[in-house]
Amino acid sequence: MMFNLKFIPALIFQGALCSALGLAVNAVWAQDYPHKPIRLVAPASVGSTSDLAARLLAAGLTRKLGQPVVVENKPGANTAIGTAAAARAPADGYTLVMIFVDNMSLNPAIRNDLGYKPADLDPVAIVGQIPLVILGAPHLPYHSIKELKAAAMQGKNGFSFGTWGNGSVAHVVGAMLDENRKFNFNYVPFTGSAPSTNAVMGGHVDLAVATAGTAETVLASNKAKALAVGSAKRLPTLPEVPTLAEAGFDNVQAIQWHGLAVRAGGDQKIILKLQDAVASIYAELDTRERFLKLGYEDIGGMSAAQFKGFIDSTSLAWAKAVKAGNITSD
């Protein structure tokens, strides 16, 4: 096949022109962002701490960006359904997603059929780290994890343990506690933290895991008891509840984190605009206080690059826990 060489310069020019036009369109698109409503995917159950955080972020972003930010709950498959939906969205900044230990660290270590990879998402901002609390049902005769451990040593085990789904952070925390089958837990998976908490309050399971803010609300109602907190020190809001380390569980990490991400590959100017908006939200004293009441130890405090590094480093520890506990999604 003959090809006329005299057309090559014209083709090169046309290609360069198209590339330049594409960059110009992207620049205008980013400058104009947002010009339509934004959806924020919350891949956890309604009423969970991450869902409540998503709603605070959505309200704040609506104020800061001048466009409605609508929360869309997509729970299921330990957050994989909603996360995969966000990962498949166009990389235009109009689909945000809540990220946390489950969808960024545990799912990739457990499942091969996620429909997404952590690299499909660009972290925007961390909300904060939030200690987890081991809750006991009202009927449980033990008032601390130490008492529960002593009972297990005497042969009283087989406790039912409500999780947020197979392979969830609650499941992995339970497996770390149950190393060498100390308790011989019978895991009961629920579709998220809210139904799991309701189950322990109703006495349908013996134990469950809740975030610190949720635990405070539950304890105030006297419908459950706190056996231990997963933070390094006792919480100021729950000073009477011992840490897991105090009970001899030094190797158990029981801290969740929540953050915001977008589909990877988009214009960095849009990500920077979102970062600035989130930082502005955190600077509002009343909004910051509402976040802290959810149980976070602190709010923000990381750049996007630091947040990504934090995810990468903590994911290694969670993957190790998954392997040690032989955790699967089944």
C-alpha positions in Angstrom: 0.0 0.0 0.0 1.4 3.4 -1.0 1.2 6.3 1.4 1.8 9.9 0.3 4.5 11.4 2.5 3.4 14.9 1.8 0.4 14.4 4.1 2.5 13.6 7.1 3.1 17.2 8.3 -0.6 17.9 8.0 -1.5 14.8 10.0 1.0 15.7 12.7 -0.4 19.2 12.8 -4.0 17.9 13.1 -2.9 15.5 15.9 -1.2 18.3 17.8 -4.2 20.6 17.3 -6.6 17.9 18.6 -4.4 17.3 21.6 -4.1 21.1 22.3 -7.9 21.4 22.0 -8.4 18.5 24.4 -6.2 20.1 27.0 -8.0 23.4 26.6 -11.4 21.8 27.0 -10.1 20.0 30.1 -8.8 23.2 31.5 -12.1 25.0 30.9 -14.0 22.0 32.3 -11.9 22.1 35.5 -12.2 25.8 35.8 -16.0 25.6 35.4 -16.2 22.7 38.0 -18.8 22.0 39.2 -21.5 23.0 36.9 -23.9 20.3 37.8 -24.9 18.2 40.8 -22.4 15.8 42.3 -23.1 12.4 43.8 -21.3 11.0 46.8 -21.5 7.3 47.0 -21.7 5.9 50.6 -21.0 2.2 50.2 -22.1 1.4 53.8 -25.5 1.0 55.5 -27.7 4.0 56.3 -27.0 5.2 59.8 -23.5 4.0 60.0 -20.8 6.4 61.0 -19.3 6.6 57.5 -22.8 7.4 56.2 -23.3 10.2 58.7 -19.9 11.5 57.9 -20.8 11.4 54.2 -23.9 13.5 54.9 -21.9 16.1 56.8 -19.4 16.3 53.9 -22.2 16.5 51.3 -23.9 19.4 53.1 -20.6 21.2 53.5 -19.5 20.6 49.9 -22.9 21.9 48.7 -22.3 25.1 50.6 -18.7 25.5 49.4 -19.1 24.4 45.7 -22.5 25.9 45.0 -23.9 22.7 43.5 -26.0 20.0 45.2 -24.0 17.1 46.5 -26.3 14.1 47.0 -25.5 11.0 49.1 -26.3 7.7 47.4 -26.1 4.7 49.6 -24.9 1.5 47.9 -24.1 -1.0 50.6 -23.4 -4.7 50.0 -20.5 -7.2 49.5 -18.6 -5.4 52.3 -18.7 -2.1 50.5 -17.6 -3.6 47.2 -20.8 -2.8 45.3 -20.8 0.9 45.9 -17.1 1.3 45.6 -17.0 -0.5 42.3 -19.8 1.7 41.0 -17.8 4.8 41.9 -14.6 3.3 40.3 -16.5 2.8 37.0 -17.8 6.3 36.9 -16.2 8.9 34.6 -13.1 10.6 36.0 -14.7 14.0 35.9 -15.1 14.7 39.6 -18.9 14.3 39.6 -18.8 11.0 41.5 -17.2 11.0 44.9 -17.0 8.0 47.2 -16.4 7.3 50.9 -13.3 5.2 51.5 -12.2 3.3 54.7 -10.3 0.2 55.9 -12.9 -2.2 54.4 -12.9 -1.0 50.7 -9.3 0.1 50.5 -7.4 -2.4 52.6 -9.4 -5.5 53.5 -11.4 -6.2 50.3 -8.3 -6.2 48.1 -6.6 -8.6 50.6 -9.5 -11.0 50.6 -11.3 -10.9 47.3 -10.3 -11.2 43.6 -13.7 -10.3 42.2 -14.1 -6.8 43.5 -14.8 -5.0 40.3 -12.3 -2.3 41.3 -8.7 -1.8 42.6 -7.6 0.8 45.1 -5.6 2.4 42.3 -8.9 3.2 40.6 -9.5 5.9 43.2 -7.6 9.0 44.1 -7.8 9.9 47.8 -8.9 13.5 48.3 -9.1 14.0 52.1 -9.2 12.0 55.3 -12.1 12.6 57.6 -10.3 11.1 60.6 -9.4 8.0 62.6 -12.1 6.5 64.8 -11.5 4.0 67.6 -13.7 0.9 67.6 -15.4 -0.4 70.7 -16.3 -4.1 71.6 -19.9 -4.2 72.7 -21.6 -6.8 74.8 -25.3 -7.6 74.7 -27.4 -6.8 77.8 -27.7 -10.5 78.7 -23.9 -11.1 78.7 -22.7 -11.5 82.3 -19.3 -10.1 81.6 -18.3 -6.4 81.8 -14.9 -6.3 80.2 -13.0 -8.2 77.6 -10.7 -9.4 80.4 -13.7 -11.0 82.1 -14.7 -12.6 78.8 -11.2 -13.9 78.3 -11.2 -15.4 81.8 -14.5 -17.1 81.1 -13.2 -18.5 77.8 -10.2 -19.9 79.7 -12.6 -21.9 81.8 -14.3 -23.4 78.8 -17.1 -20.9 78.3 -16.8 -20.0 74.7 -18.8 -20.2 71.4 -20.0 -16.6 71.7 -21.9 -15.1 68.8 -20.1 -12.2 67.2 -21.9 -9.8 65.0 -19.9 -8.4 62.1 -20.4 -5.8 59.4 -20.2 -8.6 56.8 -17.7 -11.3 56.0 -14.2 -9.8 55.7 -15.3 -6.5 57.2 -13.1 -4.6 59.7 -15.4 -5.9 62.5 -14.8 -9.5 61.3 -11.0 -9.0 61.2 -11.0 -7.4 64.7 -12.9 -10.4 66.0 -10.4 -12.8 64.4 -7.5 -10.9 65.9 -9.2 -11.2 69.3 -9.9 -14.9 68.7 -6.3 -15.8 67.8 -5.7 -19.4 68.7 -9.5 -19.8 69.1 -9.5 -18.3 72.6 -13.2 -17.5 72.3 -14.3 -19.8 69.4 -16.5 -17.0 68.1 -19.5 -17.8 65.9 -19.5 -14.9 63.4 -22.9 -13.5 62.3 -22.5 -11.3 59.2 -24.8 -8.3 58.8 -25.0 -5.7 56.0 -23.2 -3.0 57.9 -22.4 -1.6 61.3 -25.9 -0.2 62.0 -27.7 -3.6 61.8 -24.9 -5.3 63.7 -25.2 -2.7 66.5 -29.0 -3.1 66.6 -28.5 -6.9 66.9 -26.3 -6.7 69.9 -28.6 -4.1 71.5 -31.5 -6.5 71.0 -29.6 -9.5 72.4 -29.6 -11.3 69.1 -25.8 -11.7 69.2 -23.5 -11.7 72.2 -20.9 -9.3 70.8 -20.4 -6.7 68.2 -18.1 -3.9 67.1 -19.1 -0.2 66.9 -17.4 3.1 66.3 -16.7 5.2 69.4 -19.5 7.7 68.7 -22.1 5.0 68.1 -21.0 3.2 71.2 -21.5 6.3 73.3 -25.0 6.6 72.1 -25.7 2.9 72.7 -24.3 3.0 76.2 -26.3 6.1 77.1 -29.4 4.0 76.4 -28.2 1.2 78.6 -28.9 -1.3 75.8 -25.4 -2.7 75.7 -22.1 -2.7 77.6 -18.6 -1.7 76.4 -16.0 -4.4 77.0 -13.0 -2.6 75.5 -11.9 0.2 73.3 -9.4 -0.2 70.5 -7.5 3.0 71.0 -4.0 3.2 72.5 -5.3 5.1 75.5 -8.7 5.2 77.2 -11.1 7.5 75.5 -12.0 10.8 77.4 -15.7 10.1 76.5 -15.5 6.5 77.8 -13.0 6.8 80.6 -14.3 3.7 82.5 -13.8 1.4 79.5 -10.4 -0.4 79.4 -8.3 -0.6 76.2 -7.6 -3.9 74.5 -4.0 -3.6 75.5 -4.9 -3.4 79.1 -6.5 -6.8 78.7 -3.4 -8.3 77.1 -4.4 -7.9 73.4 -1.4 -5.8 72.4 -1.4 -7.1 68.8 -5.0 -6.1 68.0 -5.5 -2.9 66.1 -9.1 -1.7 66.3 -9.2 1.7 64.7 -11.2 2.6 61.6 -10.6 5.6 59.4 -12.9 7.3 56.9 -12.1 9.5 53.9 -13.2 10.9 50.6 -12.0 9.8 47.1 -12.7 10.3 43.4 -12.2 8.2 40.3 -8.5 8.2 39.4 -7.3 9.8 36.3 -9.2 13.1 36.5 -7.9 16.6 36.3 -5.8 17.4 39.3 -7.2 20.9 39.4 -10.6 19.4 40.3 -9.0 17.3 43.1 -7.3 20.4 44.4 -10.6 22.3 44.4 -12.3 19.4 46.3 -9.4 19.4 48.8 -9.7 23.1 49.4 -13.5 22.8 49.9 -13.1 19.9 52.4 -10.4 21.9 54.3 -12.8 24.8 54.5 -15.5 22.6 55.8 -13.2 21.3 58.6 -12.3 24.9 59.5 -16.0 25.5 60.4 -16.0 25.1 64.2 -19.6 23.9 64.4 -19.2 21.3 61.6 -15.9 20.2 63.1 -17.7 19.6 66.4 -20.3 17.5 64.7 -17.6 15.3 63.1 -15.9 14.9 66.5 -19.2 13.9 68.1 -19.3 10.9 65.7 -16.2 9.6 67.6 -13.3 10.7 65.5 -10.1 11.4 67.4 -9.2 14.3 65.2 -10.4 15.7 61.9 -8.3 16.1 58.7 -4.6 16.8 59.3 -3.2 15.1 56.1 -2.5 16.2 52.6 -3.8 14.0 49.8 -0.3 12.6 49.4 0.0 11.9 53.1 -3.4 10.3 53.1 -2.4 8.0 50.3 0.8 7.0 52.1 -1.2 6.4 55.2 -3.6 4.1 53.3 -0.7 2.2 51.8 1.2 1.6 55.0 -1.8 0.6 57.1 -3.1 -1.7 54.4 0.0 -3.8 54.9 -0.9 -4.4 58.6 -4.5 -5.2 57.8 -3.4 -7.7 55.1 -1.2 -9.4 57.6 -4.1 -9.7 60.0 -6.3 -11.2 57.2 -3.7 -13.8 56.4 -3.1 -14.6 60.1 -6.8 -15.0 60.7 -7.4 -17.0 57.5 -10.2 -14.5 56.7 -12.3 -15.1 53.6 -15.4 -13.5 52.1 -17.4 -16.7 52.4 
